[in-house]
Amino acid sequence: RIEINRKNSHNNWQEVRNRLDGNKKITNKGYVIIKNYTHPNRKIRENIISEHILVMSLNLGRPIKKGEIIHHINLVKNDNRIENLYLCYGYKEHNNIHLKAIKLIKQLLNEGIITFKNGEYHKNEKNNN
């Protein structure tokens, strides 16, 4: 059994990742999936589990329940460190997090703190401190 300890989680997580590396792939949506034959949250036909689900499940000490959604705080889908994962208790909560992020982007654009150029958001040069 692989366990993740929140205290000193970065070093512990690196150890876990190193042990799993041979069984990992990245999906076309950017999520890391792992071959797994026993976890209750695995996709049974394919015997795979998303790494963020496995990490959160190990951290909680239980499988992820139906309706629970794991949010990547920094929006990077392959950054599955426990400190980057947040457990939402349903799609509504998860969608609200994304809607609030969009609202914040709009506010930052209106205040001139960020700009959008060439398909990317950038911190406005005038506000670089």
N, C-alpha and C positions, 0 to 999 in steps of 0.2 A: 504494500500500500504506500502510495506517495502522499506525504503530508506537507502542508505549507504552514509555516509559523509566521504570523504577522510581524513579530519582533525580529528585526534583522531580515525582513522578507526579501530584500533585493538579493542578498547572497544565497538565501535558501531557494529563491525562485530560479536563480541561475543554475543551481544544482539540479533542480527538477527539470528545467529546460534541456540541460545537457543530457540527462537520462532519457528524455523523450525524443530527442532530435531525429533519430533514424526513422521514426514513425510519423513524421509530420509532413503536411503539405499545406500550401496556401490556395484557397479557393479563388475563383475569378472575381469574387466580391471583396477579396482581401482578408478574409478570416483564416486563422490557422486551424486546421483540423488534425486530429490525432487518431490513429488506429487504436481501437479499444474494444475488447470483447466482453467486458463485464460491467461497466458502469451503467446504472439505471437510466441515465440521460442520453446514452448513445443512440444513434440511429441504428436500429437493430439489423436491418437488411444489409447495410454497408459496414457495420461495426466501426463507426467513427463517432467522435465527439468533438465539438468545437472547443478549442483550448480555453476560451474565456469561461465557458460553462464548467469545464473541469476544474479550473482554478477556483472559481467562486464556490463550487460544490465542496471542494476539499477544505476551503477556508471556513465554510459554514458547518462542515461535518455532517452534511446531509445532501441528498439530491436536490436539484432545483425543482421547485413545484410548478405545476401547470399554471400558466399565466404570469409567472415571474420572468422578467426581462433583465438582462445584464447590459448596462450602459457603459461604453468606453468614455471616460471623462474627457480625455484629450482628443477624442474622435478618431484616434488611430486604431484601426480594427485588429492590428496584429500586436499591439502593446497590451499584453495580458497580465501585466504585473497587478497584484491585488490592489495596490494603492491607486491604480487607474480604473478600477472596476467599481460600479455602483449597482446594487440590486434594486430594481424597480418592482413594485408590487402590481404590475399590470401594464398593458399597452398605453392606457390613458396617462399614467404617470410618466412613462418613457417618452411619449409624444409631447407632453407638456415641457419636458426638459429641452427637446429639440426646438419647440416653438419659442421658448424663452431665449435660446441661443440665437435664433433668427431675429428676434426682437432686439437683442443686444447688438447684433451686427448692424441692424438698421440705425440704432441710436448712435453707435460709434461712427457710422458713415455720415449721419446728419451733423454730428459734432466735429467732423473733420479729423477725427483721431485715426481712422483708417480710410484707405481708398481702395478702389477696385481697378486694377490695370492688367491687361493682357491675360484675363481669365483667372486672376488671383487677387486675394485680399492682401494689402500691405499696410504696415504701420506708416502713418503720414510722417514724412521727413521732418516737418515743422515740430512734431510732438516727440521726436526722439530725444529722450533725456538720458 
